[in-house]
């Protein structure tokens, strides 16, 4: 009824799972050696925002002026309302409207 799974697929999935688990375990073991305060800690606290920004920035640039307008509106809404979902929806609405018009 179901096709047989080839051994190479099982090996690839097993290796991927092993690598993923070892990276997570290594991160947990290594984290205990890092300083819990000071400059390093502030840098680690800022890392998620920097990663998010590095993922979003190419899309903003690709949209041009309207991408910058949408990003600015998103920032204004989140700063004034503290509502991330509403801010993201406002930014997406700008891009949606521009794409529909053009």
C-alpha positions as CSV (number, residue, x, y, z in Angstrom):
1,X,0.0,0.0,0.0
2,X,2.7,2.5,1.0
3,X,6.0,2.7,-0.9
4,X,9.0,1.4,0.9
5,X,11.3,4.0,2.5
6,X,14.8,3.8,1.1
7,X,17.7,3.4,3.5
8,X,19.4,6.6,2.4
9,X,16.3,8.6,3.5
10,X,16.3,7.0,6.9
11,X,20.1,7.6,7.3
12,X,19.7,11.3,6.2
13,X,16.8,11.9,8.7
14,X,18.7,10.2,11.5
15,X,21.9,12.2,10.8
16,X,19.9,15.5,10.7
17,X,18.2,14.6,14.0
18,X,21.6,13.7,15.5
19,X,23.2,17.0,14.4
20,X,20.2,19.0,15.6
21,X,20.2,17.4,19.0
22,X,24.0,17.7,19.4
23,X,23.8,21.5,18.5
24,X,21.1,22.1,21.0
25,X,22.9,20.1,23.7
26,X,26.2,21.8,22.9
27,X,24.6,25.2,23.2
28,X,23.1,24.3,26.6
29,X,26.4,23.0,27.9
30,X,28.4,26.0,26.5
31,X,25.9,28.5,27.8
32,X,26.8,27.7,31.4
33,X,30.4,28.9,30.7
34,X,29.4,32.4,29.5
35,X,29.2,35.4,31.8
36,X,25.7,36.1,33.1
37,X,26.2,39.9,33.3
38,X,28.0,42.7,31.7
39,X,28.7,43.5,28.1
40,X,28.5,39.9,26.8
41,X,25.0,39.5,28.4
42,X,23.8,42.7,26.9
43,X,25.0,41.6,23.5
44,X,23.3,38.2,23.8
45,X,20.1,39.9,24.9
46,X,20.2,42.1,21.7
47,X,20.8,39.2,19.4
48,X,17.2,38.1,18.7
49,X,16.3,41.6,17.6
50,X,19.4,41.8,15.4
51,X,18.6,38.5,13.8
52,X,15.0,39.5,13.1
53,X,16.2,42.8,11.6
54,X,18.6,41.0,9.3
55,X,15.8,38.8,8.0
56,X,13.3,41.7,7.5
57,X,15.7,44.3,6.1
58,X,16.1,42.7,2.6
59,X,12.4,42.6,2.1
60,X,12.1,46.3,3.1
61,X,14.8,47.2,0.6
62,X,13.3,45.1,-2.1
63,X,10.0,47.0,-1.8
64,X,11.7,50.3,-2.2
65,X,10.2,53.5,-0.9
66,X,6.9,51.7,0.0
67,X,8.8,49.2,2.0
68,X,10.4,52.0,4.0
69,X,7.0,53.6,4.5
70,X,5.5,50.3,5.6
71,X,8.4,49.7,8.0
72,X,8.1,53.2,9.4
73,X,4.4,52.8,9.9
74,X,5.0,49.5,11.6
75,X,7.5,51.1,14.0
76,X,5.2,54.0,14.8
77,X,2.2,51.8,15.5
78,X,4.2,49.4,17.7
79,X,5.8,52.3,19.6
80,X,2.5,54.1,20.2
81,X,0.2,51.1,20.9
82,X,2.7,48.3,22.1
83,X,0.6,46.0,19.9
84,X,2.9,44.0,17.7
85,X,0.2,42.2,15.8
86,X,-1.6,45.5,14.9
87,X,1.7,47.0,13.8
88,X,2.5,44.1,11.6
89,X,-0.9,44.2,10.1
90,X,-0.6,47.9,9.3
91,X,2.7,47.4,7.6
92,X,1.4,44.4,5.6
93,X,-1.7,46.4,4.6
94,X,0.5,49.1,3.1
95,X,2.4,46.6,1.0
96,X,-0.8,44.8,0.0
97,X,-2.4,48.1,-1.1
98,X,0.6,49.1,-3.1
99,X,0.8,45.8,-4.9
100,X,-2.9,45.8,-5.7
101,X,-2.6,49.4,-7.1
102,X,0.5,48.8,-9.1
